[in-house]
Amino acid sequence: MRKYWFTLLLAVSLVLIAVLHASAGSMDQLTSLRLNLAGSKWTHGNSIKTTDRADESDNLDVTERSDETADESAIAGVSEASGADSTDRSSETADERAIDGASEANDADVTDSTSGSNDRNAEFTPSAMLLQSGQRPEPPENFQGVLFVGDSRTMGLSEYGDLGNASVFANSGMSVFNVFTARVSSGGEKLTLDEVLSSEHYQMIYLMLGINELGYDMSQTIKQYKEVLDKIKEMQPEAVMVLEANLHITSEKSEKSPVYSNSKINRLNQEIQKIAEENSCYYIDVNEIFDDEGGSLNQAYSTDGSHVLGKYYAEWVKWLKEEKV
């Protein structure tokens, strides 16, 4: 009986050992499978995350760099020295050629090189239509930006007329031979014409010289007059130049001297008019409001035979302001 139970116990033990061994092997395989699946899932997750980062980093960077290049190319054109590609340089060159035809030799910005002077010339240069015979320009309001250069008659305009904000460079002995060496008081100091012309941008300049030069050779006077005009235009190239005829003297005074006479004044004025026409300047002749029927200064307007009375300078200024065609 004992032998029977012992055999049965042994058999059961063997069966249990076999079952336990089989269970252990299955658990190892299941655990291994789960670990492998988990490992694959983690690895796959890392791969997705890495791919996202790569897409996010590389693709966005490429797009941003591409956009940045396009923006840089679109803003005023990238110069060849900056290393832009040939497409950008071609676009830039085409754009540069299209903007007002600027010269490549300037090596300057196209817009900057073409604006400034054209606008100023358009504002100040008199047109051919305004240079018709008998026409005179209308000065700026209150003579702002206007310079008067002349002798004692211009001094009379300044002292007895109303020239508003105009600048005046004049004295009783002024002539084409000393106009650039003379010094005239202005604002408490004496200045040369060169200094006056260098100190301000003038819109209009009136020039009335010649009466003190009647004793000189006429050809030399005209030559010097042209040089004075050239110098003024060189220093103030944008100013409208107005050349004024010299005022006649009375017939009584003219008849007393073959030098200081209306015939010489008329000849001088004709030469000044010719200079004006040759240099695109205005020529105006105020004698039309002061002459008598014989073409001399009306005696009623003068006491010395050479200058008009103070009260008539206001009429002169009024005449200057009236545009005439």
LOROKE-870941 format. One record per residue (C-alpha): residue in one letter; z, x, y. Coordinates in steps of 0.2 Angstrom, whole numbers, padded with zeros to 4 digits, always signed. Layout:
residues N
aZXY;...
END
This chain:
residues 325
m+0000+0000+0000;r+0005+0014+0011;k-0012+0023+0008;y-0021+0007+0012;w-0013+0006+0029;f-0015+0024+0033;t-0034+0023+0029;l-0035+0007+0040;l-0026+0015+0055;l-0037+0031+0053;a-0053+0020+0053;v-0047+0010+0069;s-0043+0027+0078;l-0060+0034+0074;v-0068+0018+0081;l-0057+0018+0097;i-0061+0037+0099;a-0080+0033+0097;v-0079+0018+0109;l-0069+0028+0122;h-0082+0042+0121;a-0096+0031+0123;s-0088+0023+0138;a-0085+0040+0146;g-0103+0044+0144;s-0109+0028+0152;m-0097+0030+0167;d-0104+0047+0170;q-0122+0042+0170;l-0117+0026+0181;t-0107+0037+0193;s-0121+0050+0193;l-0134+0036+0197;r-0124+0029+0211;l-0121+0046+0218;n-0139+0050+0217;l-0144+0033+0225;a-0131+0036+0238;g-0137+0054+0241;s-0155+0048+0242;k-0150+0034+0255;w-0141+0047+0266;t-0155+0059+0265;h-0168+0045+0269;g-0156+0040+0284;n-0156+0057+0290;s-0175+0059+0289;i-0177+0043+0299;k-0165+0049+0312;t-0173+0066+0313;t-0190+0057+0314;d-0184+0046+0328;r-0178+0061+0337;a-0194+0070+0335;d-0204+0055+0341;e-0192+0052+0355;s-0192+0070+0360;d-0210+0076+0357;n-0220+0061+0361;l-0210+0056+0376;d-0211+0074+0383;v-0230+0075+0380;t-0232+0058+0389;e-0221+0063+0403;r-0229+0080+0405;s-0246+0071+0405;d-0241+0059+0418;e-0233+0073+0428;t-0250+0082+0428;a-0259+0067+0433;d-0248+0064+0447;e-0249+0081+0454;s-0267+0081+0453;a-0268+0065+0462;i-0257+0071+0477;a-0269+0080+0489;g-0277+0090+0475;v-0270+0105+0466;s-0277+0122+0472;e-0286+0133+0460;a-0273+0146+0462;s-0260+0134+0454;g-0268+0135+0437;a-0274+0117+0436;d-0287+0113+0424;s-0306+0113+0428;t-0306+0094+0429;d-0293+0094+0442;r-0302+0107+0452;s-0318+0098+0451;s-0310+0082+0458;e-0302+0092+0471;t-0318+0101+0477;a-0327+0084+0477;d-0313+0076+0488;e-0313+0091+0500;r-0331+0090+0502;a-0330+0071+0505;i-0317+0073+0519;d-0326+0075+0536;g-0337+0090+0529;a-0324+0103+0533;s-0329+0121+0531;e-0323+0131+0515;a-0321+0146+0526;n-0307+0139+0536;d-0295+0139+0521;a-0286+0126+0531;d-0281+0108+0527;v-0296+0097+0530;t-0287+0083+0539;d-0278+0095+0550;s-0293+0105+0554;t-0303+0090+0560;s-0291+0079+0570;g-0284+0086+0586;s-0299+0092+0596;n-0311+0078+0593;d-0298+0065+0599;r-0295+0075+0615;n-0313+0077+0619;a-0316+0059+0616;e-0303+0055+0629;f-0307+0067+0643;t-0325+0072+0641;p-0336+0062+0653;s-0351+0053+0645;a-0369+0055+0651;m-0368+0037+0657;l-0354+0041+0669;l-0364+0055+0676;q-0377+0044+0685;s-0381+0049+0703;g-0369+0041+0715;q-0355+0037+0703;r-0338+0043+0704;p-0324+0043+0691;e-0308+0032+0693;p-0293+0043+0692;p-0278+0040+0681;e-0265+0028+0687;n-0255+0035+0701;f-0265+0051+0699;q-0254+0056+0684;g-0261+0072+0676;v-0272+0076+0691;l-0274+0092+0700;f-0282+0094+0718;v-0288+0112+0722;g-0294+0115+0740;d-0292+0120+0758;s-0285+0111+0774;r-0293+0095+0770;t-0285+0094+0753;m-0269+0098+0762;g-0272+0083+0773;l-0274+0072+0758;s-0257+0078+0751;e-0248+0076+0767;y-0255+0060+0774;g-0263+0051+0759;d-0254+0045+0744;l-0258+0056+0729;g-0244+0049+0719;n-0240+0061+0704;a-0254+0073+0707;s-0252+0092+0709;v-0260+0100+0724;f-0265+0118+0725;a-0271+0121+0743;n-0269+0130+0759;s-0279+0131+0776;g-0288+0147+0772;m-0292+0144+0754;s-0310+0149+0748;v-0319+0153+0732;f-0316+0171+0735;n-0297+0170+0736;v-0292+0155+0726;f-0286+0165+0711;t-0276+0177+0721;a-0268+0165+0734;r-0250+0159+0731;v-0245+0141+0735;s-0228+0134+0736;s-0224+0122+0722;g-0207+0116+0717;g-0198+0130+0728;e-0208+0144+0721;k-0225+0152+0725;l-0238+0151+0711;t-0255+0157+0708;l-0269+0145+0702;d-0269+0154+0686;e-0250+0150+0684;v-0253+0132+0689;l-0267+0129+0676;s-0257+0137+0662;s-0242+0126+0666;e-0249+0109+0662;h-0262+0099+0653;y-0273+0091+0666;q-0283+0076+0663;m-0294+0077+0679;i-0296+0091+0692;y-0304+0089+0710;l-0311+0105+0717;m-0316+0105+0736;l-0320+0122+0743;g-0334+0130+0754;i-0330+0126+0772;n-0321+0143+0775;e-0336+0152+0766;l-0349+0147+0778;g-0349+0164+0786;y-0353+0172+0769;d-0370+0175+0761;m-0374+0158+0753;s-0380+0165+0737;q-0364+0175+0735;t-0354+0160+0739;i-0363+0149+0726;k-0361+0163+0713;q-0343+0164+0716;y-0341+0145+0716;k-0349+0145+0698;e-0336+0159+0692;v-0322+0149+0699;l-0328+0133+0690;d-0330+0143+0674;k-0313+0150+0675;i-0305+0133+0678;k-0315+0125+0664;e-0310+0139+0652;m-0292+0136+0656;q-0293+0117+0656;p-0307+0113+0644;e-0302+0095+0642;a-0300+0091+0660;v-0313+0080+0669;m-0320+0091+0683;v-0324+0082+0700;l-0333+0093+0712;e-0331+0087+0730;a-0344+0088+0744;n-0337+0097+0759;l-0333+0086+0774;h-0345+0086+0789;i-0340+0091+0806;t-0344+0082+0822;s-0362+0084+0830;e-0354+0092+0845;k-0345+0105+0835;s-0360+0108+0824;e-0372+0111+0839;k-0360+0125+0846;s-0363+0137+0831;p-0377+0142+0820;v-0365+0147+0806;y-0352+0133+0806;s-0365+0119+0806;n-0369+0103+0797;s-0385+0110+0791;k-0376+0124+0782;i-0363+0111+0775;n-0378+0101+0768;r-0386+0115+0760;l-0369+0121+0752;n-0366+0103+0746;q-0383+0102+0738;e-0379+0118+0729;i-0363+0111+0723;q-0371+0095+0717;k-0383+0105+0707;i-0369+0115+0699;a-0360+0099+0695;e-0376+0092+0686;e-0378+0109+0676;n-0360+0109+0670;s-0357+0090+0666;c-0346+0088+0681;y-0344+0073+0693;y-0350+0076+0711;i-0343+0065+0724;d-0347+0064+0743;v-0333+0056+0754;n-0345+0059+0770;e-0351+0041+0767;i-0336+0033+0774;f-0333+0045+0789;d-0351+0049+0795;d-0359+0042+0810;e-0377+0036+0810;g-0383+0054+0813;g-0375+0061+0797;s-0361+0070+0806;l-0342+0067+0806;n-0339+0052+0817;q-0330+0058+0833;a-0318+0043+0832;y-0311+0049+0816;s-0307+0067+0823;t-0299+0076+0837;d-0303+0094+0833;g-0321+0090+0826;s-0317+0097+0809;h-0303+0086+0801;v-0300+0067+0801;l-0285+0060+0809;g-0269+0058+0798;k-0271+0039+0796;y-0288+0041+0789;y-0283+0051+0774;a-0276+0035+0766;e-0294+0028+0767;w-0300+0044+0758;v-0287+0041+0744;k-0292+0023+0743;w-0310+0028+0741;l-0306+0040+0727;k-0297+0026+0717;e-0312+0014+0718;e-0324+0017+0704;k-0342+0016+0710;v-0358+0014+0700;
END
